[in-house]
Amino acid sequence: AAIHSMFANSKEYRDSLPVLRNGSDQIYDLNVDIHDEPGAIAKLATLLANHSISIKNVSIVNNREFQDGVFHMEFWDEYAQQKAIKLLTKYQYHIC
């Protein structure tokens, strides 16, 4: 139990740190809860594309601590990131 707690606390601390690239450049990213159903990723990507938001990089957080899934996206700049956050919040997506 103590080791599990230590790892959980370490993860929480790491997740609170800003993500940096090349030692100084910030990565503009966000995580979105998505349902485990056919077309969920396509629907999300289409919504962003229809609003001229370009995704730089994507990944799926494959972790059992999340019930469904977490879609991790990186954007080219802060403007795109903030635009995506506003849009996804408007359409009832949970940003985590």
Beta strands, then each sheet from edge to edge (+ up, - down):
strand 1: 20-21
strand 2: 25-26
strand 3: 28-34
strand 4: 55-61
strand 5: 69-75
sheet 1: 1+ 2-
sheet 2: 3+ 5- 4+
end
